Amino acid sequence: MYSRVTFGDEITLGASGWTYNNTFVLYDHQTESIWYHLSGEDGLTCISGFYVDRKLAEFNSTLTRWSTWKNSNPGTKFLRPDSK
C-alpha cells in the first residue's frame, strides 16, 4: 500500500496495463506519470512523467482473508457494490 500524496499533491493511481518483472506498473490519472516499485527502494518511484524521481511512501499492510480480518476487527465496515 502506498500513499497517494507526493509533495502535497494527491493523486489517483490506476493500472497502466503493463507489467515489468511480474509487477504491475501504475500511472496516475492526473498527469499520466508512470510509477513502479524499484528493487531495493522504499516506496513507489515515478519513473516517467511530471513526477519523475518522486516517491510515494509505502505503508505497512497485512495480507489476510476477510473472515480472519472480520473476526479480529468485528466493527469493520465495507462498501458493498449496488446490487440491483
Rosetta blueprint (number, residue, H / E / L):
1 M L
2 Y E
3 S L
4 R L
5 V E
6 T E
7 F L
8 G L
9 D E
10 E E
11 I L
12 T L
13 L E
14 G E
15 A E
16 S E
17 G E
18 W E
19 T E
20 Y E
21 N L
22 N L
23 T E
24 F E
25 V E
26 L E
27 Y E
28 D E
29 H L
30 Q L
31 T L
32 E L
33 S L
34 I E
35 W E
36 Y E
37 H L
38 L L
39 S L
40 G L
41 E L
42 D L
43 G L
44 L E
45 T E
46 C E
47 I E
48 S E
49 G L
50 F L
51 Y L
52 V L
53 D L
54 R L
55 K E
56 L E
57 A L
58 E E
59 F L
60 N L
61 S L
62 T L
63 L L
64 T L
65 R L
66 W H
67 S H
68 T H
69 W H
70 K H
71 N H
72 S H
73 N L
74 P L
75 G L
76 T L
77 K L
78 F L
79 L L
80 R L
81 P L
82 D L
83 S L
84 K L
